[in-house]
């Protein structure tokens, strides 16, 4: 289960704005949780689980899986950014060497 699905269950058709106020969270923050861009802290996660009628353990498993996925995505992005300058440097060096060879 995605954590955004759990939040959707907790909303029970109510607006994100009204639930954000009820949970004491800024509306943009709750929207980011629903989009999967951020994850709630444990206190809010417990409130969401209770409101959704889901066992807290199940909610925390979903939260842990989402966090693991986010870390994996961030790690892959960081690796890509680290490798990109190296690739550009190698390409520039190769081009320079090629120009010297041709001349």
Secondary structure, DSSP 4 states (H G I P E B T S, - for coil): --HHHHHHHHHTT--HHHHHHHHT--HHHHHHHHHTS----HHHHHHHHHHHT--HHHHHHHHHHHHHHHHHHHHHHHHHHHHHHHHHHHHHHHHHHHHHHH-
